Amino acid sequence: MNTYNNLKQLPNKWHDEFKKSKISLDLLSPVNKLNDLHDKQNKIYPEVDNIYNAFKLCSYKDVKVVILGQDPYHQKGVANGLAFSVHAGSKIPASLRNIYKEIDSDIGSIMNKNGDLNGWAKQGVLLLNCSLSVEDSRPGSHSSIGWENVLESVIKLLNRKKNIVYLLWGSNSISKRYLINENNHIVFSAPHPSPLSAYRGFFGCKHFSKTNTYLAKNNIKPINW
C-alpha cells in the first residue's frame, strides 16, 4: 500500500461535514501526486501523519479563527502540519518570532514557550496552509498539485458557519479573500510577518486583540494567544 493512501478522507469528522453539505472535495488529485512523488523518492514535508494536523486538532464545529499560511516549512523535521508552526524543540522561525512580538505588543503576554501552535489549534484556530505539503528545499513546489482546490472547498464549507475571524497575512493569503463570505465572517489582513515585510504594517496591526474583541462581541470564547 502506498504511503499517502490514508489521506483520502479528512479526519476528525470533517469528512462527515462535507458529505452532509454536498460540497465537493477532491483529495484524490493531491494524494495521487504525492504517491507518484513518493515512488520517485522525493522528500516531502511534513511527515504523512502530520499533513492533516490542522483538521485533526481543530474540528469543523470548533473553528473560530482561520489563519492562512502559504505552504509548510521545507526543511527536514521542522513542519508539523499547522501554518507557521514547527515541532516543539525546533528553532522558532523568523516569521513566527515576529508573530509572537506582535502578540506581546498587542496583548502583553504570550501563551507559547516554543514554536508548536497546537495549543491555538485546540482552541479553535484552524492553522491552514494553502498547500498542505512541500518538497525538500523547494518552497511553493506543491502549489499546483490540487491543494488549492481543497482549500477552496474548505472555505466554502466554513462559509456555512458564522462569525469566523480570518487572519490573512501577505499577498498569497490575501489573494484567497474572494472565497470568504464577508457577510457571515470578518477578515483582517496585513503584510506577511516575514522580516522582509513585517515592518510594512504587520507590526502594529493588533489582529490578536481585534480577533478577541470580535469573538467576545459575538459571545464566543476568545483565544488565549
N, C-alpha and C positions, 0 to 999 in steps of 0.2 A: 504494500500500500504506500502511495506517495505521501510525503511528509505533510503537505498542506491540505489534504482532503478533509480534515476535520474543521476547516474554515468555511464549509459550505452553508452553515447556518450561524447567525449571530446568537451569542449566549444570553443568559440572564433574562429570558422571556422577550427579548427584542424580536426574535423570530415570530413569536405569537402575535405581537402587536402589528407587525407587517401583514400577517395573514388576516387579522381582523380588519385592518384598514383597507385592504386590497390595493395598497401602493406597491408597485413592482420593485423588486430588489434583486439586482444581478450581481451575485457573488461569484458566479462560475467564471466570468471573464478574468478577474484578477487572480483567482485561485488557480485556474489552468495555467496562466502565465507564470505564477510562482512555481508551480510544479515543473514547468519547462526549464526555468532558470535553475532550479534545484538540481535537475537532471544534468545540467551543464556545469554543475559545481560552482555556480555563482554564490558569493557570500551575501546573505540577505539579513537585514536587521529590521525590527527586533527579532528575538527568537520566536519561533512559531507560536509557542504557548502564550506569548505576550502581545501578539498582534491585535487581538480584540480586547485588550485590557480596559480601554475606555468604556466599553459596553459591559464587561464583566463587573466593574466596580461601581458603575452608575446605571441603574435601571431606567427604563423609559419613564416610569411613573415618578421617579425621584428627580428628574432633570430640572434644575432651577436656573443654571448658568451654562452657557456653551462658550468655550474658548477654542478658537480655531488656530491650529498651527499649520505649518507648511508640510513638512514630512519629518520622519524620525531622524535622530542623530545618526550619522553614517559611519561611526567608529565602533569597533567591536566592543560589546559588553556595556554599552552606555544607554541606549534607548530602552525604555521599559513599556512602550505602548501607550503612554499618555503624552499629550502635547506638552512640550517644554520640560518634561520631567525626565529624570535619569534614575538609575538604580541607586539605592542608598549606598553610600561609600564611594560613588563616583565623584569626580571633581564637578562642582556646580558650574554649568556653562555660563558664559558671559551674559547671554540674554536673560537667563533665569536669575542671575545675580542682580541684574537691573530691575527685573520684576520685583524681587524682594526689596530693593532700595525704594521703589515707588510705594510698595505696601507700607514700609516703615515710615516713609514721609507722609503718606496719606492717612494711615490709621494709627501709627505709633507702636505697633507690635507685629510680630511675625510668628505664625504657628510653627512653621517648618524649621528644623535644625539641619536638614540636608536637602538634597535635590529631588527627593522622591515625593511626588504630589498626590499619592494615593489617598491621603487624608482629605484633600479637596474633593477628589472623585467620590469618596464615600459620603460626602455631604451634599452631593447633587450637582457637582461641576463636571460636565462632560468635556473632557480634555481631548479633543478630536483633531487629529491631523488630517489635512486634505488628502494626503496619500498615507496609507497605513503601513507601508513598507518602503525600503530603500536598499540599494546595493552599496557594498563597502566602498567608501571614499567617492561616491557618486551622488551628491545631493540632487534631488529632483528626478532621479533616474526612473522612478515608478509613477510619475505624474500622468502617464498616458496608458496605463495598463488596465484601467477600469475603475480605479478607486474614486475618480471624480463623479462617476455615476452613482456609486454607493453613497457618497457624501450628499449628493442632490436628493436621493431617496430618503436619507436620514432626516434632512432638514424638512422635506415635505411631511414626513411623519410628525416631526416636532411642531410643525405649523398647526396641527390639530389640538395642541395644548395652548395654554395662555400664560402670559406673564413670565416668559423666559427672558433672561438677560443674555445678550450676545456681546462678547468682547472680541472685536476684530482689530488685530494689530498688524500693520504692514499691508502693502498693496495686494499681496496674494490673498490674504484673508478678506480684505475689504472687497475684493472682486466677487466674492460669494454673497454679498449683501442682497443682491437682487432675488435670491432664493427665499429670503426670510419675509414672512408676513408681519409687517411692522404695525398692522392694526391690532395684532394679538401680543406682540413682543416689543422689547426695546433693544436698540443697538447702540453701543458705544464703540467708536473707532478712534484709532491713534496710530502714529508711526510705530514701526516694529521696535521692540525693546533691545535689539542688537546695538552694540556700542557704536555702530556706524550711523544709527538713526535715532537712538533714544532721546538725544538732546533736541531733536526737532519737534518734540511735543508729546512723547511718551511720558517723560518725566513731567510731573505736574498734572497729568490727565485725571487723576483721582477716580479712576474707574472702580476701585475696590470699595470706597465709601459710597460712590454713586450706586453701585450694584446693591449694596446692603440697604441703602435708603429706599430704593425701588422695591426690593423684596419685602421689607418691613411694611411699606405703604400698602402692599397687596396681601398682607397677612401671611407671608411666607418667611420661615425662619432664615435669618441672614447667615452668611458664610463666615466661619472662623478662619480668616486668612492667615 
